[in-house]
C-alpha cells in the first residue's frame, strides 16, 4: 500500500488514497484475525508487549510517511503528528474489529469518508500535506 501511495504527490489526494487503502485492510477479516489473536497476549506478556509497542511506533511512522509527512524537529508538532497517526491506527483497528464481529453492522465506508478529511486537517495543522504549519487552539 505504502509503495503505491508514495507514487502520488504529497497532498490531500495522497492522504485520501492512503485512508482508502486502509479501509481495504480493515475489511480483510482473515488478515486481522492474527492481530486479534496476538493482541491480548501482548498485553499480558512482558516480553511480547515491547515488541508490539515497537511495531506500533513503526506503524505510526509509516502512516505519516505514506501521507507525505516528514517529522519536524519541533517536539510539539512531532508529538501531534504522531498522535494523529495513532488515531488513524486506532480507527483502523477498531473498525476492523467491528467489521469482524458484525459484518454489515457498521457503515465502514462512511466511517472512512469521515476519517479522511479529519486526518487531512490534523496533518495540515503541523505542516503536513495540504497546509502550512499552524498550531491549533486548545
Secondary structure, 3 states (H helix, E strand, C coil): CHHHHCCCCCCHHHHHHHHHHHHHHHCCHHHHHHHHHHHHHHHHCHHHHHHHHHHHHHHHHHHHHHCCCCCCCCHHHHHHHHHHHHHHHHHHHHHHHHHHHCCCCCCHHHHHHHHHHHHHHHHHHECCCCCCECCCCC
